[in-house]
Amino acid sequence: MSEYKLGIAELDKVLGEAQGGSNIMLIGPAMCRKDALIYNILYAGLTRGESVILVTTEETGSGVLKWFKQHELEINRERLGIVDCVSTSLGIRVSDTPNIKMAPSPLDITGIGVKISQLLEQFQADRIRKTRLIVNSLSTMLMYSNLQTVFRFLHVFTGRIKAAEALGVYVLEAGMHDDKTVATLKKLFDGAIEIKEENDKFSIRAMGLEAKATRWVGYDVDRTESMTQITRSLNKV
């Protein structure tokens, strides 16, 4: 059975490693540095020799690569695949590269699925044993498509993640969707990483990835020698 470190230091201390085949929702409010956490999870996979597929609906593929360069983080581009749902919709004329596949827009759920499949097949052909799929974000997809369409998309790829003993992480904006939408999507996931804000401070915890929820971990996102890290101490629920 494959196992995966999330790359979020304090959660890794509590959880150990996520089991292969796990699909995890990352849900939190706006402006809580979710992108930095996502890049942590991505970077952790690359540093462990895994392949990583990032579906980005909010940043261009070149913008993602620029983030790592700005933070002086070396990444193995041969093991990173990005499905860029932004560039074409902004009128930027770019073609597919070995690393970055273009989807017309977050509205084209079918096209996004095709590009993910191409990258999965590419990494399987390279005999890379462990893979992470990160979708950032489901909320943007839901702005352009209905719940049923997004649910079908997720049903397919959460199933493929399970079958391949890979790891799936899917971002959702807290407070942007009604309770029914969140509850419907949660049925497809094995657990959740939740972020909350209180008094201008953020805390994070994991639910469903072990017998009970972890404690809330207060955090800031700081720069260290290698990557961003969770820096505050554990707090009681």
Secondary structure in CASP SS format (residue, H / E / C, confidence):
PFRMAT SS
TARGET T0000
AUTHOR 0000-0000-0000
METHOD secondary structure of the structure
MODEL  1
M C 1.00
S C 1.00
E E 1.00
Y E 1.00
K C 1.00
L C 1.00
G C 1.00
I C 1.00
A H 1.00
E H 1.00
L H 1.00
D H 1.00
K H 1.00
V H 1.00
L H 1.00
G C 1.00
E C 1.00
A E 1.00
Q E 1.00
G C 1.00
G C 1.00
S E 1.00
N E 1.00
I E 1.00
M E 1.00
L E 1.00
I E 1.00
G E 1.00
P C 1.00
A C 1.00
M C 1.00
C C 1.00
R C 1.00
K H 1.00
D H 1.00
A H 1.00
L H 1.00
I H 1.00
Y H 1.00
N H 1.00
I H 1.00
L H 1.00
Y H 1.00
A H 1.00
G H 1.00
L H 1.00
T H 1.00
R C 1.00
G C 1.00
E C 1.00
S E 1.00
V E 1.00
I E 1.00
L E 1.00
V E 1.00
T E 1.00
T C 1.00
E C 1.00
E C 1.00
T C 1.00
G H 1.00
S H 1.00
G H 1.00
V H 1.00
L H 1.00
K H 1.00
W H 1.00
F H 1.00
K H 1.00
Q H 1.00
H C 1.00
E C 1.00
L C 1.00
E C 1.00
I C 1.00
N C 1.00
R H 1.00
E H 1.00
R H 1.00
L E 1.00
G E 1.00
I E 1.00
V E 1.00
D E 1.00
C C 1.00
V C 1.00
S C 1.00
T H 1.00
S H 1.00
L H 1.00
G C 1.00
I C 1.00
R C 1.00
V C 1.00
S C 1.00
D C 1.00
T C 1.00
P C 1.00
N C 1.00
I E 1.00
K E 1.00
M E 1.00
A C 1.00
P C 1.00
S C 1.00
P C 1.00
L C 1.00
D C 1.00
I H 1.00
T H 1.00
G H 1.00
I H 1.00
G H 1.00
V H 1.00
K H 1.00
I H 1.00
S H 1.00
Q H 1.00
L H 1.00
L H 1.00
E H 1.00
Q H 1.00
F H 1.00
Q H 1.00
A H 1.00
D C 1.00
R C 1.00
I C 1.00
R C 1.00
K C 1.00
T E 1.00
R E 1.00
L E 1.00
I E 1.00
V E 1.00
N E 1.00
S C 1.00
L H 1.00
S H 1.00
T H 1.00
M H 1.00
L H 1.00
M H 1.00
Y H 1.00
S C 1.00
N C 1.00
L H 1.00
Q H 1.00
T H 1.00
V H 1.00
F H 1.00
R H 1.00
F H 1.00
L H 1.00
H H 1.00
V H 1.00
F H 1.00
T H 1.00
G H 1.00
R H 1.00
I H 1.00
K H 1.00
A H 1.00
A H 1.00
E C 1.00
A C 1.00
L E 1.00
G E 1.00
V E 1.00
Y E 1.00
V E 1.00
L E 1.00
E E 1.00
A C 1.00
G C 1.00
M C 1.00
H C 1.00
D C 1.00
D H 1.00
K H 1.00
T H 1.00
V H 1.00
A H 1.00
T H 1.00
L H 1.00
K H 1.00
K C 1.00
L C 1.00
F C 1.00
D C 1.00
G E 1.00
A E 1.00
I E 1.00
E E 1.00
I E 1.00
K E 1.00
E E 1.00
E E 1.00
N C 1.00
D C 1.00
K E 1.00
F E 1.00
S E 1.00
I E 1.00
R E 1.00
A E 1.00
M E 1.00
G C 1.00
L C 1.00
E C 1.00
A C 1.00
K C 1.00
A C 1.00
T C 1.00
R C 1.00
W C 1.00
V E 1.00
G E 1.00
Y E 1.00
D C 1.00
V E 1.00
D E 1.00
R E 1.00
T C 1.00
E C 1.00
S C 1.00
M C 1.00
T E 1.00
Q E 1.00
I E 1.00
T C 1.00
R C 1.00
S C 1.00
L E 1.00
N C 1.00
K C 1.00
V C 1.00
END
